[in-house]
Amino acid sequence: MEQQIKQSNFIKFISSDTKSIAEKDDEPPGSRGEVSVFSTLSFKSNFLINSISVPYNHIYHSRRSEDEKIKYFRRTFFPLTTVKEWNDWHWQVANRIHRIEQLNKFLTLAEDERLVLSRPGLKLPMAISPYYMSLLDRDDAAHPLRRAVIPTTHELIQRPEEKEDPLGEESQSPVRGLVHRYPDRVLFLVHDLCATYCRYCTRSRVVGRGLLKPEKKRFELMLEYIRQVPSIRDVLISGGDPLLLSDERLEWLLSQLRKISHVEIIRIGTKVPVVLPQRITSKLVKMLKRYHPLWISIHFTHPEECTPEVSKACEKLADAGIPLGSQTVLLRHINDNVETMKKLMHSLLQMRVRPYYLYQCDPIPGSFHFRTSVQKGIEIIKGLRGFTSGYAIPTYVIDAPGGGGKVPISPEYWVGRDENDVLLKNYENKLFRYPDVVKER
């Protein structure tokens, strides 16, 4: 089969070509063993929260714009940090918040947050960029963005239907870090690091552990698989977050993929523009522009993420001719109502991001408190269809457990047939007839 590499050729490649590739490579800031970083990372001397008496929560009850809110946060909690430092993505990554004693400076922790953070060794590590922390509500543990990134005791409860690898990625991985599920495309996992970890992450079994490193040796094995399977026309680069790679490392990978004649499209899946918009530099965008056709799918969760900083990042990418799409996970008590979802989709369109997928939350361990019923997802799509522009309506999908791929789910608008007519219901639940062509002349 075309999807299966001839074993002898692949073994020959492994034994002969990889010896010349450097064993150690540059990695994203703070990536040399994410788990150990969580216990040893020390903040710079400009982290002077203890001496501050400003009523921080005031900002959440004012009419300041989002950019003013972020400025207020920076001046309050990082008073000696310059604007230049704050806008340096390396600084943001190096100063991520990842321990309970750090969170105590920013948030009034609820009991279920405090209890889980007091336990040694979170299964899914916590790390939040200072920028994204500035968007969280200090006192409200039910704040949607806060629920998405702060662990709670709910994570400790695993139900029978929840699996470490719900999508069966390991069983569809011919090379470590490469998932080949569909005939014409592959998922290329560059590493397991993120600027901010979502608590409902599909790859919670992998991310944040520093086990999947961005090494050329491993990349070359994945590239060779792609070279030997000519049916692969579409490569999705993901992880972890690929935009945490240095410009040089990312360009090397893009250039290698562009040398493969049958690879038509390259996509990047990322949440960096949302949690680390400082990463979207002019230099990065100029480099990405050289590798068209290139598409970027951005993970958005809630309209409060759509700040001026994020809008500027998306504007840079869109101005470079990079089509932008959004991928949103449906989450209980975070975005599971029509008004929130509509506001998010409208905000995305204003930033030139086309709503693409609305995902049903995958059944990873400890995810029950995030998962809604499928009926809720159908209700949301029904609440959007006809009540906003078609561009604002994502495709609602369930990623079938066990590796079945994305299955679209939609409200029933097809009622049936009456002789030669098709019976349809519109968004107002009114019945219409369409004269079908029953027999081609």
GIURQUI-V997670 format. One line per field, one symbol per residue. ss: DSSP state (~ for helix, > for strand, _ for the rest). psi: psi as a letter, one per 40 degrees, with the letter a starting at -180 (. if undefined). burial: I if it has 9 or more other C-alpha atoms within 8 Angstrom, else O. A space follows every 50 residues. Layout:
# GIURQUI-V997670
ss=???
psi=???
burial=???
This chain:
# GIURQUI-V997670
ss=______~~~~~~~~~~~~~~_____________~~~~~~~________~~ ~____~~~~~~____~~~~~~~~~~~~_____~~~~__~~~~~~__>__~ ~~~~~~____~~~~~~~~_________>_~~~~__________~~~~~~_ __~~~~_____________~~~__>__>>>>>__>>>>>___________ _______________~~~~~~~~~~~~~_____>>>>>___~~~__~~~~ ~~~~~~~~______>>>>>>_~~~~_~~~__~~~~~~~~~~__>>>>>>_ __~~~__~~~~~~~~~~~~___>>>>>>>>_______~~~~~~~~~~~~~ ___>>>>>>>_____________~~~~~~~~~~~>__>_~~~__>>>>>> ____>>>>_____>>>>>__>>>>>_____>>>>>______
psi=idehihdddddddddddedehhdhiiiiheeggdddddeehiiieegfdd ehehgdeddeeifiiddddddddddddgdehiddddehddddddfiheid ddddddihhidddddddeihghdhihhhiddddeeihdeheehdddddeh iieddehhidehidgdefddefgdihehhgdideiihhhdafiidhhhee hdfeedieefdgighddddddddddddegeehehhhhabahdeeiidddd ddddddddehdehdhhihhiedddefeddgiddddddddefihhihhhhi dideegiddddddddddddeehhhiihhhhhhedffiddddddddddddd efhhhcihhhhigihfededhiidddddddddedheeiiddehihhihhh iefeihhhhiihehdaigbeihhihadefihihhhihdhh.
burial=OOOOIOOOOIOOIIOOOIOOOOOOOOIOOIIOIIIOIIOOOOOOOIIIIO OOOOOOIOIOOOOOOOIOIIOIIIIIIIIOIOOOOIIIIOIIIOIIIIII OIIIOOIOIOOIIIIIIOOOOIOIIIIIIIIIOIIIIIOOIOIIIIIIII IIIIIOOIOOOIIOIIIIIOOIIOIOIIIIIOOOIIIIIIIIIIIIIOII OIOIIIIIIIOIIIIIIIIIIIIIIIOOIIIIIIIIIIIIIIIIIIOOOI IOIIIIIIOOOOIOIIIIIIIIIIIIIIIIOOOIIIIIIOIIOIIIIIII IIIOIIIOIIIOIIIIIIOIOIIIIIIIIIIIOIIIOIOIIIIIIIIIIO IIIIIIIIIIIIIIIIIOOIIIOOOIIIIIIIIIIOOIOOOIIIIIIIII IOIOIOOOIIOOOOIOOOOIIIIIIIIOOOOOOOOOOOOOO
